[in-house]
Amino acid sequence: MIDIHSHLLPNLDDGSQSLKESIEIVKLYKKNGYIGVIATPHHYNEKYLPLKSEIIESKKLLDKELRDRGIDFTIYLGNEVFLDEKTITSLKEEKIILMADSKYILIELPLHNNPNYAKDIIFQIQLMGYRPILAHVERYEITKSNFKFIEDLYKSGVPIQINLNSLKRESSTDYKLANKLIEKRMVQFVATDTHSAEIRNPEVKTELEYLRKKMGEHWFNEVVIENPYKLIENKSIKREIINNKTQHKKKESFLSKLFKGWRN
């Protein structure tokens, strides 16, 4: 497996804070079945804005440490781009790293504010020939308050990524929204969005198994395994028609259970 969203590279943003921590994260990736990642440090104006040269140098240091330790693990480069009024200019000036040298770009929206500007900027990105992927959709307040906004972005050609770590707590809103997106067949990527060896890390075997059982082998192979490789190869990602049918589990009445007991 390849993870498409990770803050693995050291000393660039709110992700790994040291080369040592990055090595520990890689070990967790391998333990959980991953053979590589697309490292996506934040490109976030006024907050985290590492230069391309700094990102490339950070990758070189980690690659060398992995080689010296005999650890086989592939790292591709990208950015997680916070969508704002400067995004188009940054793309034109080639300040943003596209995912694994493809035409795909990982974008994120504000977690709490209403991103009413997003549709226009995303449309401009698409007109430039790029393929935006919307990161951790289940975490946005807009997903909860105005789901049609997300549906419209999806219908406009934007693949959706959810975080595996959002599936860890059944009582959380993130868990419920992630499952809603999955059940509506709107998810093309799942990722760890790893930030450290401790918090939001690659320890996701349980969540991967949950998805395999919930959605079946075909969906699992396509979304979890195949789509990241298609991205790296700059191939199109299939998006399904939104499934608006809600499956209700039929409750068995007390009398039905009673008669079943008598028959047995």
C-alpha positions, -999 to 999 in steps of 0.1 A, spaced: 0 0 0 9 36 -6 -3 64 17 -12 96 -2 -13 120 28 14 122 54 34 148 74 63 124 76 91 147 66 110 162 96 111 199 107 87 213 81 53 218 97 32 204 125 42 169 115 74 150 125 97 172 146 130 152 140 147 127 118 145 102 146 107 105 148 104 102 110 123 68 112 99 57 139 69 67 117 84 47 88 87 16 110 50 20 119 41 23 82 59 -9 74 44 -27 104 9 -18 90 16 -29 55 27 2 37 57 2 13 57 40 7 41 74 11 35 106 -7 48 131 18 25 161 19 39 189 41 15 219 45 15 247 20 -5 270 43 0 308 39 6 327 72 11 294 90 33 266 74 50 275 42 82 255 38 101 262 5 103 236 -22 141 235 -16 135 228 21 111 200 14 135 184 -11 164 186 13 142 171 42 134 141 19 170 137 10 180 135 46 153 109 54 161 88 23 197 87 33 189 77 69 166 49 56 193 36 32 219 37 60 196 16 82 187 -8 54 150 2 55 133 -2 21 106 25 19 97 48 -10 89 85 -4 73 107 -31 67 144 -27 36 166 -27 19 193 -6 -13 196 13 -25 230 0 -48 252 21 -71 267 -4 -71 305 -4 -69 335 -26 -31 329 -32 -35 293 -44 -38 300 -81 -8 324 -80 13 298 -61 5 272 -87 14 295 -116 47 304 -99 53 266 -93 56 271 -55 34 241 -49 46 205 -52 22 183 -72 17 148 -59 44 124 -71 51 146 -102 15 140 -114 -12 165 -122 -29 157 -89 -29 183 -61 -40 176 -25 -62 205 -12 -78 213 22 -105 236 33 -109 254 66 -121 231 93 -147 255 108 -153 285 85 -177 284 55 -154 280 24 -179 298 0 -149 307 -22 -138 271 -27 -159 261 -58 -145 290 -78 -109 284 -69 -112 246 -75 -128 253 -109 -98 276 -118 -74 248 -107 -92 223 -130 -91 248 -159 -53 249 -155 -52 211 -161 -47 200 -125 -67 174 -106 -76 185 -71 -82 159 -44 -101 171 -13 -84 160 19 -101 146 51 -136 157 41 -152 142 72 -134 167 94 -150 199 79 -179 217 96 -193 223 61 -197 185 56 -218 184 87 -238 216 81 -242 216 43 -235 182 28 -248 194 -6 -217 216 -8 -195 185 -7 -218 167 -31 -215 195 -56 -177 195 -54 -177 157 -59 -200 160 -89 -177 187 -104 -149 161 -106 -131 163 -72 -121 130 -57 -125 127 -19 -101 114 7 -109 105 43 -86 98 72 -83 63 86 -79 77 120 -114 92 118 -127 56 121 -112 50 155 -140 64 177 -176 53 168 -191 81 189 -173 109 170 -188 131 143 -158 124 121 -166 86 123 -202 92 113 -194 115 84 -166 92 71 -191 63 71 -217 85 54 -192 94 26 -182 57 22 -218 44 21 -226 71 -5 -197 57 -26 -181 92 -26 -146 81 -13 -117 75 -37 -88 76 -12 -82 67 24 -51 80 41 -34 82 75 -27 120 75 1 110 98 15 138 120 37 119 145 46 85 159 20 90 186 -9 111 174 -26 105 140 0 78 132 1 49 107 -13 24 133 -44 17 112 -46 -21 107 -79 -23 126 -94 5 105 -83 -11 72 -99 -44 83 -131 -25 92 -132 -11 56 -125 -45 41 -154 -61 60 -178 -31 55 -172 -26 18 -159 -59 4 -127 -69 -14 -135 -52 -47 -140 -17 -31 -110 -23 -8 -87 -32 -36 -97 -3 -58 -98 25 -32 -71 14 -7 -46 -3 -30 -51 6 -66 -61 43 -66 -28 55 -50 -8 38 -78 -31 53 -104 -24 87 -89 13 82 -90 10 71 -127 -12 102 -133 -41 81 -144 -78 90 -140 -95 79 -108 -130 65 -112 -157 82 -93 -190 64 -87 -225 78 -89 -236 90 -54 -256 63 -37 -285 80 -20 -302 48 -9 -301 42 29 -300 7 40 -320 0 71 -315 -32 90 -348 -48 96 -355 -53 133 -367 -87 144 -398 -85 166 -401 -102 200 -427 -127 187 -406 -136 157 -376 -143 180 -399 -164 203 -413 -185 174 -378 -190 160 -368 -204 194 -397 -228 194 -389 -240 159 -353 -247 170 
